[in-house]
Amino acid sequence: MYPKINIAIDGPAASGKSAAAYLLSKKIDYQFMDTGIMYRSFTNHCLKNKIAFESEDLILAALELFDIRWVNGHFLFNDQPPTEEIYDKNVTSKVPIIASLSEVRKVMVARIQEMVRSQGFIVVGRDISSVVLPDAQLKIFLTSSLHARSERRYKQYIKEGINITQEQVYNDMVIRDNVDKTRSTGQLVIVEDAVILDNSDYNLQTTVDKLKILYDNYFSHKK
């Protein structure tokens, strides 16, 4: 049995990193942590409490009182688990405002680092390898072509009953990619020691299998 390490997985929107990382965590008995849930849950908290999004001071004051804990493999926010409402379109539209604040990210990063100190975590996001867990033993950049990612997201929207065209999804993805690569904090970058996995032509299960190979290869190369 391999010793526990921390695995950082970054990638653009709709690359399938969360779904694949979750299944991998089950396969290798690791804890799966999607850091985006923290930002979404705090954004939802700000909306519910009518925190002015144009006031960084009020947002930081709210964050100071916002309790985030990791209990039995899950987040608890003010002692409550996250709900589906964190994926509401109003939350989604406001998350970039919260995520762009450097002081907010500094607090979130410190909390994540404390939570995963015991090792045995797979953490996904967009700046995990570069900022959040630069000391993670295995760093993976999971990516796909813009066409593949927009097609996946379009199918997801249709399944959820959202009325949108494939062209709209593609254009939104172009904008999202540009924002992720150019924002002043938490930029999406490929760190030098990351392993790149392009899953444009893979389904979810094949992606998980490829990630498992990368995990096994890490230990075989350590011998």
N, C-alpha and C positions, 0 to 999 in steps of 0.2 A: 504494500500500500504506500502511495506517495505521501510525503509530508504536505501539510496544508500551506498554500500560498495565497496571495491575492492576485486576481486576474482583472485587468482593466480592459474594457471593450468600448471603443469609440466608433463613431460613424455618422454619416449624414442621416437626415430624416428618411424613414421608410426603408432603411437598409435591412430591417428585420432583426436588429441587434437585441432588442428586449425579448422578443419571442424566442429567439435562438439561445440567448444567454440563460433564460429561465429553464428551458429544456435541458441545456447542458448542466445547469446546477443540480437538477434532479439526477442526472446520469452519474455525476461524480460526487454527489453528496456535499454540495457547497451551498452557501447562502446567497441568494440572488437579491441584488439591490439596484433598483432603478432610481437614480438620483433625481430624475425629472419629477417624480412624485412629490418630493420635498418642495420644489418651487411651485408646483401646481397647488398643493395643499395650502401653502402659505398665501398664494395669490387668492385662493378661494376665501381664506380667512379674512384677508384685507377687504375683499368685496363685501362679505357678509357684515363686517364691522364698519363699513363705509369709510375706510381709510383713504385719504386723498392720495391718489397715485402720483400727483405732481409734487408731493412733499416727501423728499427722501428722509427728513428727520422723523416724520410721523411713521413712515414705513419701518425705519430702524427701531423706533420705540416699540412698535407692534411686534417686530421680530424678537426683541429682547424678552418679551413675555410669551412668545410662542414656543411651547414645549415640544421638542422632537425627541422621540426615543425609539430604539430598535429592540423589540421584545419578541422572542420566539420566532425569529425570521421575518418579522413584519414591522412596518412603521406604525407608530402611534403618535398622533398629533393632538396635544392637549388631552391625552388619554383616550382618544378616539381613533379608530382605524380610518383610512381614507375611503371615500365613497366615489361612486361613478360621477358625481357632480363635478369632480375636479377636471373632467374632460368636457365640460360644458363649453360652448363656443365663447361665452363671455370670459370664462377663465382663460381659455386658450388665447384670446386676443390680448389679455393683460399680462400673461406670463413673461413675454419679452421685456416688458418694462421692469418687472422685478428682477429678472435674470441679468439685466444689463447693469445693475447697480453694483459697483465693485465692493462696497462695504457689505452688501447682502451676501454676495458670493464668498467673501472672506469668512463670514460667520458660518455659512453652509459648509464650506470646505473643512473648516476646523471640526465641525460636528461629525461629518462623514469620517474624517481621519480617526477620530476617537472611537467611533462605532466599529470600524474594521480592524482595529489594532490587533485583535486576537487571531487574524488571518482566516482563510477559508471562505473568502467572499468573491463573488463575481459582480463587479460594479460596472454599470453601463451609463453612458452619457456622451458629451461632446468634448469635454476637456479633462477626462479622467486621467489619461496617461500623461498629459502635459502639466496639469495643475493640481488636481485632486489627489491622485496617487502616483506621483512620479517615481516612487520606489516600488511600485507593483512589480512582482517578479515576471509576470507574463503580460505583455501589452499587445492587443490585437486591434487593428483598424479594419472594421467590417464595412465594406462598401459595395455599391451596385451602380450600374449605369443610370443616368437620369431617366431614361425610357423605362427601365425595369422598375425603378422606385415609384415613378408616377403611375404606372399601370397597377402596381400593388395597392397604392393608396386609393386609386380610383375604385378598384374592386371592393376595398374595405368600405368606402363611402356608400357605394351602391347597396352592399349587404346591410348597412345600417339604415338604409332608406333615405339617404341624403341626396337631394336633387342637385346634381352637378355634372358638368361635362368633363370628358377626359382632357380636353384642351385647357380648361380652367385649372384642373389639378396639376397639369404639367407646368403651366405658367406660375402657379403658386409655389411649386417646388423649386423653380428657378430662383424666385425671389427669396425663398427660405434658405436655399444653399448660399446665396450671396450674403445674406445677413449673418449666417453662421460663420462664414469665412472672414468677414470683415469687421465684426463687432469688436469694440475695444477691450471687452473682458470675455473670457471663456471662448476664445476662437476655436473653431474646428481645425485642428492641425494634425499632421501625421508625424509623430515623434520619431527620432532616428532609430530607436531600438524596437519599434513596433513591427509586428508581422502583419502584412496586408493580405486580407482575404476578400476577393471579389466574388460575390455570390449572384451575379446578374443572371446566370444560367442555372442556378440551383434552387430547388424547393426548400422548404423549411427543414425537413428531416436531413437532407443532404448537407445543408449548412451546419446543422448540429454535429453531424458526423465529421465534417471537416474541422470544426472547432475542437472536437475531441482529439483528433489527430494532432493538432497543434499543441494541445495540452500534454499529450503523451510524449510528443517530440521534445518538449521543454525538459522533461525529466530524463529522457534518453541521452540528451546532449549534456546533461549535468554530470553524467557518470564518468 
